[in-house]
Amino acid sequence: MHDLMAHFITPAAERIWESAGSVITEEGEISLEPKDDEGWSEVIFGAQVIIESSYSLKRSDRSLGREDWVTFSSLLEPIGRQALQAAEAKNSEALFQIGADLYQACVACHNVYMKK
């Protein structure tokens, strides 16, 4: 599970999180919105991975009959679809809120299943 999260799901989520909002530096505010089609394609890819992750995480060999695991995993599909729509529309503002929803879904599951 660690490898799936570390090499598949986390990088996909980061593509979404790193494509919305801004950072403030000494030089001023810098938008994180992708600057070109290639950048938006990376966000689209990340959203598609999040969608597919929902199905992968719900496999019986991963869920092990745990209904709460299936519930947490199911949260990813609609969030991924929203991220996909926002990325296809090049809507960084929508991605900002969707990224917050994705973060909350991840934290909810990690609070139950992640070893501390």
Phi and psi restraints in degrees (range 20) as a CNS / XPLOR table:
assign (resid 1 and name C) (resid 2 and name N)
       (resid 2 and name CA) (resid 2 and name C) 1.0 -56.5 20.0 2
assign (resid 2 and name N) (resid 2 and name CA)
       (resid 2 and name C) (resid 3 and name N) 1.0 -45.4 20.0 2
assign (resid 2 and name C) (resid 3 and name N)
       (resid 3 and name CA) (resid 3 and name C) 1.0 -64.8 20.0 2
assign (resid 3 and name N) (resid 3 and name CA)
       (resid 3 and name C) (resid 4 and name N) 1.0 -39.7 20.0 2
assign (resid 3 and name C) (resid 4 and name N)
       (resid 4 and name CA) (resid 4 and name C) 1.0 -60.8 20.0 2
assign (resid 4 and name N) (resid 4 and name CA)
       (resid 4 and name C) (resid 5 and name N) 1.0 -45.1 20.0 2
assign (resid 4 and name C) (resid 5 and name N)
       (resid 5 and name CA) (resid 5 and name C) 1.0 -66.9 20.0 2
assign (resid 5 and name N) (resid 5 and name CA)
       (resid 5 and name C) (resid 6 and name N) 1.0 -49.3 20.0 2
assign (resid 5 and name C) (resid 6 and name N)
       (resid 6 and name CA) (resid 6 and name C) 1.0 -69.0 20.0 2
assign (resid 6 and name N) (resid 6 and name CA)
       (resid 6 and name C) (resid 7 and name N) 1.0 -34.9 20.0 2
assign (resid 6 and name C) (resid 7 and name N)
       (resid 7 and name CA) (resid 7 and name C) 1.0 -107.2 20.0 2
assign (resid 7 and name N) (resid 7 and name CA)
       (resid 7 and name C) (resid 8 and name N) 1.0 -7.3 20.0 2
assign (resid 7 and name C) (resid 8 and name N)
       (resid 8 and name CA) (resid 8 and name C) 1.0 -126.7 20.0 2
assign (resid 8 and name N) (resid 8 and name CA)
       (resid 8 and name C) (resid 9 and name N) 1.0 -61.3 20.0 2
assign (resid 8 and name C) (resid 9 and name N)
       (resid 9 and name CA) (resid 9 and name C) 1.0 -77.5 20.0 2
assign (resid 9 and name N) (resid 9 and name CA)
       (resid 9 and name C) (resid 10 and name N) 1.0 -47.2 20.0 2
assign (resid 9 and name C) (resid 10 and name N)
       (resid 10 and name CA) (resid 10 and name C) 1.0 -60.9 20.0 2
assign (resid 10 and name N) (resid 10 and name CA)
       (resid 10 and name C) (resid 11 and name N) 1.0 -46.8 20.0 2
assign (resid 10 and name C) (resid 11 and name N)
       (resid 11 and name CA) (resid 11 and name C) 1.0 -61.4 20.0 2
assign (resid 11 and name N) (resid 11 and name CA)
       (resid 11 and name C) (resid 12 and name N) 1.0 -34.6 20.0 2
assign (resid 11 and name C) (resid 12 and name N)
       (resid 12 and name CA) (resid 12 and name C) 1.0 -66.7 20.0 2
assign (resid 12 and name N) (resid 12 and name CA)
       (resid 12 and name C) (resid 13 and name N) 1.0 -43.9 20.0 2
assign (resid 12 and name C) (resid 13 and name N)
       (resid 13 and name CA) (resid 13 and name C) 1.0 -62.8 20.0 2
assign (resid 13 and name N) (resid 13 and name CA)
       (resid 13 and name C) (resid 14 and name N) 1.0 -40.3 20.0 2
assign (resid 13 and name C) (resid 14 and name N)
       (resid 14 and name CA) (resid 14 and name C) 1.0 -63.7 20.0 2
assign (resid 14 and name N) (resid 14 and name CA)
       (resid 14 and name C) (resid 15 and name N) 1.0 -31.4 20.0 2
assign (resid 14 and name C) (resid 15 and name N)
       (resid 15 and name CA) (resid 15 and name C) 1.0 -61.9 20.0 2
assign (resid 15 and name N) (resid 15 and name CA)
       (resid 15 and name C) (resid 16 and name N) 1.0 -34.8 20.0 2
assign (resid 15 and name C) (resid 16 and name N)
       (resid 16 and name CA) (resid 16 and name C) 1.0 -76.5 20.0 2
assign (resid 16 and name N) (resid 16 and name CA)
       (resid 16 and name C) (resid 17 and name N) 1.0 -50.5 20.0 2
assign (resid 16 and name C) (resid 17 and name N)
       (resid 17 and name CA) (resid 17 and name C) 1.0 -61.0 20.0 2
assign (resid 17 and name N) (resid 17 and name CA)
       (resid 17 and name C) (resid 18 and name N) 1.0 -33.5 20.0 2
assign (resid 17 and name C) (resid 18 and name N)
       (resid 18 and name CA) (resid 18 and name C) 1.0 -88.6 20.0 2
assign (resid 18 and name N) (resid 18 and name CA)
       (resid 18 and name C) (resid 19 and name N) 1.0 10.9 20.0 2
assign (resid 18 and name C) (resid 19 and name N)
       (resid 19 and name CA) (resid 19 and name C) 1.0 -117.6 20.0 2
assign (resid 19 and name N) (resid 19 and name CA)
       (resid 19 and name C) (resid 20 and name N) 1.0 14.3 20.0 2
assign (resid 19 and name C) (resid 20 and name N)
       (resid 20 and name CA) (resid 20 and name C) 1.0 -145.4 20.0 2
assign (resid 20 and name N) (resid 20 and name CA)
       (resid 20 and name C) (resid 21 and name N) 1.0 151.5 20.0 2
assign (resid 20 and name C) (resid 21 and name N)
       (resid 21 and name CA) (resid 21 and name C) 1.0 87.5 20.0 2
assign (resid 21 and name N) (resid 21 and name CA)
       (resid 21 and name C) (resid 22 and name N) 1.0 -161.2 20.0 2
assign (resid 21 and name C) (resid 22 and name N)
       (resid 22 and name CA) (resid 22 and name C) 1.0 -153.5 20.0 2
assign (resid 22 and name N) (resid 22 and name CA)
       (resid 22 and name C) (resid 23 and name N) 1.0 165.5 20.0 2
assign (resid 22 and name C) (resid 23 and name N)
       (resid 23 and name CA) (resid 23 and name C) 1.0 -124.0 20.0 2
assign (resid 23 and name N) (resid 23 and name CA)
       (resid 23 and name C) (resid 24 and name N) 1.0 150.3 20.0 2
assign (resid 23 and name C) (resid 24 and name N)
       (resid 24 and name CA) (resid 24 and name C) 1.0 -111.7 20.0 2
assign (resid 24 and name N) (resid 24 and name CA)
       (resid 24 and name C) (resid 25 and name N) 1.0 125.9 20.0 2
assign (resid 24 and name C) (resid 25 and name N)
       (resid 25 and name CA) (resid 25 and name C) 1.0 -119.7 20.0 2
assign (resid 25 and name N) (resid 25 and name CA)
       (resid 25 and name C) (resid 26 and name N) 1.0 179.3 20.0 2
assign (resid 25 and name C) (resid 26 and name N)
       (resid 26 and name CA) (resid 26 and name C) 1.0 -60.7 20.0 2
assign (resid 26 and name N) (resid 26 and name CA)
       (resid 26 and name C) (resid 27 and name N) 1.0 -28.8 20.0 2
assign (resid 26 and name C) (resid 27 and name N)
       (resid 27 and name CA) (resid 27 and name C) 1.0 -81.4 20.0 2
assign (resid 27 and name N) (resid 27 and name CA)
       (resid 27 and name C) (resid 28 and name N) 1.0 -12.3 20.0 2
assign (resid 27 and name C) (resid 28 and name N)
       (resid 28 and name CA) (resid 28 and name C) 1.0 129.3 20.0 2
assign (resid 28 and name N) (resid 28 and name CA)
       (resid 28 and name C) (resid 29 and name N) 1.0 -168.9 20.0 2
assign (resid 28 and name C) (resid 29 and name N)
       (resid 29 and name CA) (resid 29 and name C) 1.0 -83.6 20.0 2
assign (resid 29 and name N) (resid 29 and name CA)
       (resid 29 and name C) (resid 30 and name N) 1.0 133.8 20.0 2
assign (resid 29 and name C) (resid 30 and name N)
       (resid 30 and name CA) (resid 30 and name C) 1.0 -120.8 20.0 2
assign (resid 30 and name N) (resid 30 and name CA)
       (resid 30 and name C) (resid 31 and name N) 1.0 122.3 20.0 2
assign (resid 30 and name C) (resid 31 and name N)
       (resid 31 and name CA) (resid 31 and name C) 1.0 -73.9 20.0 2
assign (resid 31 and name N) (resid 31 and name CA)
       (resid 31 and name C) (resid 32 and name N) 1.0 140.3 20.0 2
assign (resid 31 and name C) (resid 32 and name N)
       (resid 32 and name CA) (resid 32 and name C) 1.0 -90.9 20.0 2
assign (resid 32 and name N) (resid 32 and name CA)
       (resid 32 and name C) (resid 33 and name N) 1.0 -3.2 20.0 2
assign (resid 32 and name C) (resid 33 and name N)
       (resid 33 and name CA) (resid 33 and name C) 1.0 -58.4 20.0 2
assign (resid 33 and name N) (resid 33 and name CA)
       (resid 33 and name C) (resid 34 and name N) 1.0 135.5 20.0 2
assign (resid 33 and name C) (resid 34 and name N)
       (resid 34 and name CA) (resid 34 and name C) 1.0 -55.1 20.0 2
assign (resid 34 and name N) (resid 34 and name CA)
       (resid 34 and name C) (resid 35 and name N) 1.0 144.7 20.0 2
assign (resid 34 and name C) (resid 35 and name N)
       (resid 35 and name CA) (resid 35 and name C) 1.0 -95.2 20.0 2
assign (resid 35 and name N) (resid 35 and name CA)
       (resid 35 and name C) (resid 36 and name N) 1.0 -13.6 20.0 2
assign (resid 35 and name C) (resid 36 and name N)
       (resid 36 and name CA) (resid 36 and name C) 1.0 -149.6 20.0 2
assign (resid 36 and name N) (resid 36 and name CA)
       (resid 36 and name C) (resid 37 and name N) 1.0 175.3 20.0 2
assign (resid 36 and name C) (resid 37 and name N)
       (resid 37 and name CA) (resid 37 and name C) 1.0 -61.7 20.0 2
assign (resid 37 and name N) (resid 37 and name CA)
       (resid 37 and name C) (resid 38 and name N) 1.0 -34.0 20.0 2
assign (resid 37 and name C) (resid 38 and name N)
       (resid 38 and name CA) (resid 38 and name C) 1.0 -63.1 20.0 2
assign (resid 38 and name N) (resid 38 and name CA)
       (resid 38 and name C) (resid 39 and name N) 1.0 -42.1 20.0 2
assign (resid 38 and name C) (resid 39 and name N)
       (resid 39 and name CA) (resid 39 and name C) 1.0 -63.0 20.0 2
assign (resid 39 and name N) (resid 39 and name CA)
       (resid 39 and name C) (resid 40 and name N) 1.0 -42.7 20.0 2
assign (resid 39 and name C) (resid 40 and name N)
       (resid 40 and name CA) (resid 40 and name C) 1.0 -67.3 20.0 2
assign (resid 40 and name N) (resid 40 and name CA)
       (resid 40 and name C) (resid 41 and name N) 1.0 -34.0 20.0 2
assign (resid 40 and name C) (resid 41 and name N)
       (resid 41 and name CA) (resid 41 and name C) 1.0 -61.9 20.0 2
assign (resid 41 and name N) (resid 41 and name CA)
       (resid 41 and name C) (resid 42 and name N) 1.0 -35.7 20.0 2
assign (resid 41 and name C) (resid 42 and name N)
       (resid 42 and name CA) (resid 42 and name C) 1.0 -64.2 20.0 2
assign (resid 42 and name N) (resid 42 and name CA)
       (resid 42 and name C) (resid 43 and name N) 1.0 -39.1 20.0 2
assign (resid 42 and name C) (resid 43 and name N)
       (resid 43 and name CA) (resid 43 and name C) 1.0 -68.2 20.0 2
assign (resid 43 and name N) (resid 43 and name CA)
       (resid 43 and name C) (resid 44 and name N) 1.0 -41.8 20.0 2
assign (resid 43 and name C) (resid 44 and name N)
       (resid 44 and name CA) (resid 44 and name C) 1.0 -59.3 20.0 2
assign (resid 44 and name N) (resid 44 and name CA)
       (resid 44 and name C) (resid 45 and name N) 1.0 -44.4 20.0 2
assign (resid 44 and name C) (resid 45 and name N)
       (resid 45 and name CA) (resid 45 and name C) 1.0 -59.2 20.0 2
assign (resid 45 and name N) (resid 45 and name CA)
       (resid 45 and name C) (resid 46 and name N) 1.0 -46.0 20.0 2
assign (resid 45 and name C) (resid 46 and name N)
       (resid 46 and name CA) (resid 46 and name C) 1.0 -59.8 20.0 2
assign (resid 46 and name N) (resid 46 and name CA)
       (resid 46 and name C) (resid 47 and name N) 1.0 -42.9 20.0 2
assign (resid 46 and name C) (resid 47 and name N)
       (resid 47 and name CA) (resid 47 and name C) 1.0 -63.4 20.0 2
assign (resid 47 and name N) (resid 47 and name CA)
       (resid 47 and name C) (resid 48 and name N) 1.0 -41.1 20.0 2
assign (resid 47 and name C) (resid 48 and name N)
       (resid 48 and name CA) (resid 48 and name C) 1.0 -65.5 20.0 2
assign (resid 48 and name N) (resid 48 and name CA)
       (resid 48 and name C) (resid 49 and name N) 1.0 -36.7 20.0 2
assign (resid 48 and name C) (resid 49 and name N)
       (resid 49 and name CA) (resid 49 and name C) 1.0 -65.2 20.0 2
assign (resid 49 and name N) (resid 49 and name CA)
       (resid 49 and name C) (resid 50 and name N) 1.0 -41.0 20.0 2
assign (resid 49 and name C) (resid 50 and name N)
       (resid 50 and name CA) (resid 50 and name C) 1.0 -61.0 20.0 2
assign (resid 50 and name N) (resid 50 and name CA)
       (resid 50 and name C) (resid 51 and name N) 1.0 -43.0 20.0 2
assign (resid 50 and name C) (resid 51 and name N)
       (resid 51 and name CA) (resid 51 and name C) 1.0 -59.1 20.0 2
assign (resid 51 and name N) (resid 51 and name CA)
       (resid 51 and name C) (resid 52 and name N) 1.0 -51.8 20.0 2
assign (resid 51 and name C) (resid 52 and name N)
       (resid 52 and name CA) (resid 52 and name C) 1.0 -65.9 20.0 2
assign (resid 52 and name N) (resid 52 and name CA)
       (resid 52 and name C) (resid 53 and name N) 1.0 -29.2 20.0 2
assign (resid 52 and name C) (resid 53 and name N)
       (resid 53 and name CA) (resid 53 and name C) 1.0 -61.3 20.0 2
assign (resid 53 and name N) (resid 53 and name CA)
       (resid 53 and name C) (resid 54 and name N) 1.0 -35.5 20.0 2
assign (resid 53 and name C) (resid 54 and name N)
       (resid 54 and name CA) (resid 54 and name C) 1.0 -56.7 20.0 2
assign (resid 54 and name N) (resid 54 and name CA)
       (resid 54 and name C) (resid 55 and name N) 1.0 -45.6 20.0 2
assign (resid 54 and name C) (resid 55 and name N)
       (resid 55 and name CA) (resid 55 and name C) 1.0 -69.5 20.0 2
assign (resid 55 and name N) (resid 55 and name CA)
       (resid 55 and name C) (resid 56 and name N) 1.0 -42.0 20.0 2
assign (resid 55 and name C) (resid 56 and name N)
       (resid 56 and name CA) (resid 56 and name C) 1.0 -63.1 20.0 2
assign (resid 56 and name N) (resid 56 and name CA)
       (resid 56 and name C) (resid 57 and name N) 1.0 -42.5 20.0 2
assign (resid 56 and name C) (resid 57 and name N)
       (resid 57 and name CA) (resid 57 and name C) 1.0 -68.3 20.0 2
assign (resid 57 and name N) (resid 57 and name CA)
       (resid 57 and name C) (resid 58 and name N) 1.0 -25.9 20.0 2
assign (resid 57 and name C) (resid 58 and name N)
       (resid 58 and name CA) (resid 58 and name C) 1.0 -85.5 20.0 2
assign (resid 58 and name N) (resid 58 and name CA)
       (resid 58 and name C) (resid 59 and name N) 1.0 -2.5 20.0 2
assign (resid 58 and name C) (resid 59 and name N)
       (resid 59 and name CA) (resid 59 and name C) 1.0 -54.3 20.0 2
assign (resid 59 and name N) (resid 59 and name CA)
       (resid 59 and name C) (resid 60 and name N) 1.0 146.1 20.0 2
assign (resid 59 and name C) (resid 60 and name N)
       (resid 60 and name CA) (resid 60 and name C) 1.0 -61.0 20.0 2
assign (resid 60 and name N) (resid 60 and name CA)
       (resid 60 and name C) (resid 61 and name N) 1.0 -32.2 20.0 2
assign (resid 60 and name C) (resid 61 and name N)
       (resid 61 and name CA) (resid 61 and name C) 1.0 -73.9 20.0 2
assign (resid 61 and name N) (resid 61 and name CA)
       (resid 61 and name C) (resid 62 and name N) 1.0 -12.6 20.0 2
assign (resid 61 and name C) (resid 62 and name N)
       (resid 62 and name CA) (resid 62 and name C) 1.0 -102.5 20.0 2
assign (resid 62 and name N) (resid 62 and name CA)
       (resid 62 and name C) (resid 63 and name N) 1.0 -40.3 20.0 2
assign (resid 62 and name C) (resid 63 and name N)
       (resid 63 and name CA) (resid 63 and name C) 1.0 -76.2 20.0 2
assign (resid 63 and name N) (resid 63 and name CA)
       (resid 63 and name C) (resid 64 and name N) 1.0 -28.5 20.0 2
assign (resid 63 and name C) (resid 64 and name N)
       (resid 64 and name CA) (resid 64 and name C) 1.0 50.8 20.0 2
assign (resid 64 and name N) (resid 64 and name CA)
       (resid 64 and name C) (resid 65 and name N) 1.0 35.8 20.0 2
assign (resid 64 and name C) (resid 65 and name N)
       (resid 65 and name CA) (resid 65 and name C) 1.0 75.9 20.0 2
assign (resid 65 and name N) (resid 65 and name CA)
       (resid 65 and name C) (resid 66 and name N) 1.0 6.4 20.0 2
assign (resid 65 and name C) (resid 66 and name N)
       (resid 66 and name CA) (resid 66 and name C) 1.0 -84.7 20.0 2
assign (resid 66 and name N) (resid 66 and name CA)
       (resid 66 and name C) (resid 67 and name N) 1.0 110.3 20.0 2
assign (resid 66 and name C) (resid 67 and name N)
       (resid 67 and name CA) (resid 67 and name C) 1.0 -64.2 20.0 2
assign (resid 67 and name N) (resid 67 and name CA)
       (resid 67 and name C) (resid 68 and name N) 1.0 -36.3 20.0 2
assign (resid 67 and name C) (resid 68 and name N)
       (resid 68 and name CA) (resid 68 and name C) 1.0 -65.9 20.0 2
assign (resid 68 and name N) (resid 68 and name CA)
       (resid 68 and name C) (resid 69 and name N) 1.0 -34.4 20.0 2
assign (resid 68 and name C) (resid 69 and name N)
       (resid 69 and name CA) (resid 69 and name C) 1.0 -61.9 20.0 2
assign (resid 69 and name N) (resid 69 and name CA)
       (resid 69 and name C) (resid 70 and name N) 1.0 -45.2 20.0 2
assign (resid 69 and name C) (resid 70 and name N)
       (resid 70 and name CA) (resid 70 and name C) 1.0 -63.4 20.0 2
assign (resid 70 and name N) (resid 70 and name CA)
       (resid 70 and name C) (resid 71 and name N) 1.0 -40.4 20.0 2
assign (resid 70 and name C) (resid 71 and name N)
       (resid 71 and name CA) (resid 71 and name C) 1.0 -62.0 20.0 2
assign (resid 71 and name N) (resid 71 and name CA)
       (resid 71 and name C) (resid 72 and name N) 1.0 -48.4 20.0 2
assign (resid 71 and name C) (resid 72 and name N)
       (resid 72 and name CA) (resid 72 and name C) 1.0 -60.4 20.0 2
assign (resid 72 and name N) (resid 72 and name CA)
       (resid 72 and name C) (resid 73 and name N) 1.0 -45.3 20.0 2
assign (resid 72 and name C) (resid 73 and name N)
       (resid 73 and name CA) (resid 73 and name C) 1.0 -63.0 20.0 2
assign (resid 73 and name N) (resid 73 and name CA)
       (resid 73 and name C) (resid 74 and name N) 1.0 -35.5 20.0 2
assign (resid 73 and name C) (resid 74 and name N)
       (resid 74 and name CA) (resid 74 and name C) 1.0 -67.0 20.0 2
assign (resid 74 and name N) (resid 74 and name CA)
       (resid 74 and name C) (resid 75 and name N) 1.0 -21.9 20.0 2
assign (resid 74 and name C) (resid 75 and name N)
       (resid 75 and name CA) (resid 75 and name C) 1.0 -64.4 20.0 2
assign (resid 75 and name N) (resid 75 and name CA)
       (resid 75 and name C) (resid 76 and name N) 1.0 -27.4 20.0 2
assign (resid 75 and name C) (resid 76 and name N)
       (resid 76 and name CA) (resid 76 and name C) 1.0 -70.7 20.0 2
assign (resid 76 and name N) (resid 76 and name CA)
       (resid 76 and name C) (resid 77 and name N) 1.0 -34.3 20.0 2
assign (resid 76 and name C) (resid 77 and name N)
       (resid 77 and name CA) (resid 77 and name C) 1.0 -61.4 20.0 2
assign (resid 77 and name N) (resid 77 and name CA)
       (resid 77 and name C) (resid 78 and name N) 1.0 -54.3 20.0 2
assign (resid 77 and name C) (resid 78 and name N)
       (resid 78 and name CA) (resid 78 and name C) 1.0 -64.9 20.0 2
assign (resid 78 and name N) (resid 78 and name CA)
       (resid 78 and name C) (resid 79 and name N) 1.0 -33.7 20.0 2
assign (resid 78 and name C) (resid 79 and name N)
       (resid 79 and name CA) (resid 79 and name C) 1.0 -65.8 20.0 2
assign (resid 79 and name N) (resid 79 and name CA)
       (resid 79 and name C) (resid 80 and name N) 1.0 -43.4 20.0 2
assign (resid 79 and name C) (resid 80 and name N)
       (resid 80 and name CA) (resid 80 and name C) 1.0 -61.3 20.0 2
assign (resid 80 and name N) (resid 80 and name CA)
       (resid 80 and name C) (resid 81 and name N) 1.0 -40.6 20.0 2
assign (resid 80 and name C) (resid 81 and name N)
       (resid 81 and name CA) (resid 81 and name C) 1.0 -65.1 20.0 2
assign (resid 81 and name N) (resid 81 and name CA)
       (resid 81 and name C) (resid 82 and name N) 1.0 -39.8 20.0 2
assign (resid 81 and name C) (resid 82 and name N)
       (resid 82 and name CA) (resid 82 and name C) 1.0 -64.3 20.0 2
assign (resid 82 and name N) (resid 82 and name CA)
       (resid 82 and name C) (resid 83 and name N) 1.0 -41.3 20.0 2
assign (resid 82 and name C) (resid 83 and name N)
       (resid 83 and name CA) (resid 83 and name C) 1.0 -64.4 20.0 2
assign (resid 83 and name N) (resid 83 and name CA)
       (resid 83 and name C) (resid 84 and name N) 1.0 -40.1 20.0 2
assign (resid 83 and name C) (resid 84 and name N)
       (resid 84 and name CA) (resid 84 and name C) 1.0 -61.1 20.0 2
assign (resid 84 and name N) (resid 84 and name CA)
       (resid 84 and name C) (resid 85 and name N) 1.0 -46.7 20.0 2
assign (resid 84 and name C) (resid 85 and name N)
       (resid 85 and name CA) (resid 85 and name C) 1.0 -62.1 20.0 2
assign (resid 85 and name N) (resid 85 and name CA)
       (resid 85 and name C) (resid 86 and name N) 1.0 -43.1 20.0 2
assign (resid 85 and name C) (resid 86 and name N)
       (resid 86 and name CA) (resid 86 and name C) 1.0 -65.1 20.0 2
assign (resid 86 and name N) (resid 86 and name CA)
       (resid 86 and name C) (resid 87 and name N) 1.0 -41.1 20.0 2
assign (resid 86 and name C) (resid 87 and name N)
       (resid 87 and name CA) (resid 87 and name C) 1.0 -67.4 20.0 2
assign (resid 87 and name N) (resid 87 and name CA)
       (resid 87 and name C) (resid 88 and name N) 1.0 -41.3 20.0 2
assign (resid 87 and name C) (resid 88 and name N)
       (resid 88 and name CA) (resid 88 and name C) 1.0 -63.4 20.0 2
assign (resid 88 and name N) (resid 88 and name CA)
       (resid 88 and name C) (resid 89 and name N) 1.0 -31.9 20.0 2
assign (resid 88 and name C) (resid 89 and name N)
       (resid 89 and name CA) (resid 89 and name C) 1.0 -86.5 20.0 2
assign (resid 89 and name N) (resid 89 and name CA)
       (resid 89 and name C) (resid 90 and name N) 1.0 -2.7 20.0 2
assign (resid 89 and name C) (resid 90 and name N)
       (resid 90 and name CA) (resid 90 and name C) 1.0 55.4 20.0 2
assign (resid 90 and name N) (resid 90 and name CA)
       (resid 90 and name C) (resid 91 and name N) 1.0 46.0 20.0 2
assign (resid 90 and name C) (resid 91 and name N)
       (resid 91 and name CA) (resid 91 and name C) 1.0 -106.4 20.0 2
assign (resid 91 and name N) (resid 91 and name CA)
       (resid 91 and name C) (resid 92 and name N) 1.0 89.5 20.0 2
assign (resid 91 and name C) (resid 92 and name N)
       (resid 92 and name CA) (resid 92 and name C) 1.0 -67.0 20.0 2
assign (resid 92 and name N) (resid 92 and name CA)
       (resid 92 and name C) (resid 93 and name N) 1.0 -32.2 20.0 2
assign (resid 92 and name C) (resid 93 and name N)
       (resid 93 and name CA) (resid 93 and name C) 1.0 -64.1 20.0 2
assign (resid 93 and name N) (resid 93 and name CA)
       (resid 93 and name C) (resid 94 and name N) 1.0 -43.1 20.0 2
assign (resid 93 and name C) (resid 94 and name N)
       (resid 94 and name CA) (resid 94 and name C) 1.0 -65.2 20.0 2
assign (resid 94 and name N) (resid 94 and name CA)
       (resid 94 and name C) (resid 95 and name N) 1.0 -39.8 20.0 2
assign (resid 94 and name C) (resid 95 and name N)
       (resid 95 and name CA) (resid 95 and name C) 1.0 -60.2 20.0 2
assign (resid 95 and name N) (resid 95 and name CA)
       (resid 95 and name C) (resid 96 and name N) 1.0 -31.2 20.0 2
assign (resid 95 and name C) (resid 96 and name N)
       (resid 96 and name CA) (resid 96 and name C) 1.0 -61.4 20.0 2
assign (resid 96 and name N) (resid 96 and name CA)
       (resid 96 and name C) (resid 97 and name N) 1.0 -48.0 20.0 2
assign (resid 96 and name C) (resid 97 and name N)
       (resid 97 and name CA) (resid 97 and name C) 1.0 -68.5 20.0 2
assign (resid 97 and name N) (resid 97 and name CA)
       (resid 97 and name C) (resid 98 and name N) 1.0 -41.5 20.0 2
assign (resid 97 and name C) (resid 98 and name N)
       (resid 98 and name CA) (resid 98 and name C) 1.0 -62.6 20.0 2
assign (resid 98 and name N) (resid 98 and name CA)
       (resid 98 and name C) (resid 99 and name N) 1.0 -39.1 20.0 2
assign (resid 98 and name C) (resid 99 and name N)
       (resid 99 and name CA) (resid 99 and name C) 1.0 -61.4 20.0 2
assign (resid 99 and name N) (resid 99 and name CA)
       (resid 99 and name C) (resid 100 and name N) 1.0 -37.8 20.0 2
assign (resid 99 and name C) (resid 100 and name N)
       (resid 100 and name CA) (resid 100 and name C) 1.0 -65.3 20.0 2
assign (resid 100 and name N) (resid 100 and name CA)
       (resid 100 and name C) (resid 101 and name N) 1.0 -41.2 20.0 2
assign (resid 100 and name C) (resid 101 and name N)
       (resid 101 and name CA) (resid 101 and name C) 1.0 -64.0 20.0 2
assign (resid 101 and name N) (resid 101 and name CA)
       (resid 101 and name C) (resid 102 and name N) 1.0 -41.2 20.0 2
assign (resid 101 and name C) (resid 102 and name N)
       (resid 102 and name CA) (resid 102 and name C) 1.0 -62.3 20.0 2
assign (resid 102 and name N) (resid 102 and name CA)
       (resid 102 and name C) (resid 103 and name N) 1.0 -43.8 20.0 2
assign (resid 102 and name C) (resid 103 and name N)
       (resid 103 and name CA) (resid 103 and name C) 1.0 -59.9 20.0 2
assign (resid 103 and name N) (resid 103 and name CA)
       (resid 103 and name C) (resid 104 and name N) 1.0 -45.0 20.0 2
assign (resid 103 and name C) (resid 104 and name N)
       (resid 104 and name CA) (resid 104 and name C) 1.0 -62.7 20.0 2
assign (resid 104 and name N) (resid 104 and name CA)
       (resid 104 and name C) (resid 105 and name N) 1.0 -40.3 20.0 2
assign (resid 104 and name C) (resid 105 and name N)
       (resid 105 and name CA) (resid 105 and name C) 1.0 -63.6 20.0 2
assign (resid 105 and name N) (resid 105 and name CA)
       (resid 105 and name C) (resid 106 and name N) 1.0 -42.4 20.0 2
assign (resid 105 and name C) (resid 106 and name N)
       (resid 106 and name CA) (resid 106 and name C) 1.0 -64.5 20.0 2
assign (resid 106 and name N) (resid 106 and name CA)
       (resid 106 and name C) (resid 107 and name N) 1.0 -47.0 20.0 2
assign (resid 106 and name C) (resid 107 and name N)
       (resid 107 and name CA) (resid 107 and name C) 1.0 -63.2 20.0 2
assign (resid 107 and name N) (resid 107 and name CA)
       (resid 107 and name C) (resid 108 and name N) 1.0 -40.2 20.0 2
assign (resid 107 and name C) (resid 108 and name N)
       (resid 108 and name CA) (resid 108 and name C) 1.0 -58.8 20.0 2
assign (resid 108 and name N) (resid 108 and name CA)
       (resid 108 and name C) (resid 109 and name N) 1.0 -44.3 20.0 2
assign (resid 108 and name C) (resid 109 and name N)
       (resid 109 and name CA) (resid 109 and name C) 1.0 -70.4 20.0 2
assign (resid 109 and name N) (resid 109 and name CA)
       (resid 109 and name C) (resid 110 and name N) 1.0 -44.4 20.0 2
assign (resid 109 and name C) (resid 110 and name N)
       (resid 110 and name CA) (resid 110 and name C) 1.0 -61.7 20.0 2
assign (resid 110 and name N) (resid 110 and name CA)
       (resid 110 and name C) (resid 111 and name N) 1.0 -34.0 20.0 2
assign (resid 110 and name C) (resid 111 and name N)
       (resid 111 and name CA) (resid 111 and name C) 1.0 -62.7 20.0 2
assign (resid 111 and name N) (resid 111 and name CA)
       (resid 111 and name C) (resid 112 and name N) 1.0 -27.0 20.0 2
assign (resid 111 and name C) (resid 112 and name N)
       (resid 112 and name CA) (resid 112 and name C) 1.0 -93.7 20.0 2
assign (resid 112 and name N) (resid 112 and name CA)
       (resid 112 and name C) (resid 113 and name N) 1.0 -41.8 20.0 2
assign (resid 112 and name C) (resid 113 and name N)
       (resid 113 and name CA) (resid 113 and name C) 1.0 -108.5 20.0 2
assign (resid 113 and name N) (resid 113 and name CA)
       (resid 113 and name C) (resid 114 and name N) 1.0 -20.1 20.0 2
assign (resid 113 and name C) (resid 114 and name N)
       (resid 114 and name CA) (resid 114 and name C) 1.0 -77.6 20.0 2
assign (resid 114 and name N) (resid 114 and name CA)
       (resid 114 and name C) (resid 115 and name N) 1.0 128.9 20.0 2
assign (resid 114 and name C) (resid 115 and name N)
       (resid 115 and name CA) (resid 115 and name C) 1.0 -71.5 20.0 2
assign (resid 115 and name N) (resid 115 and name CA)
       (resid 115 and name C) (resid 116 and name N) 1.0 135.2 20.0 2
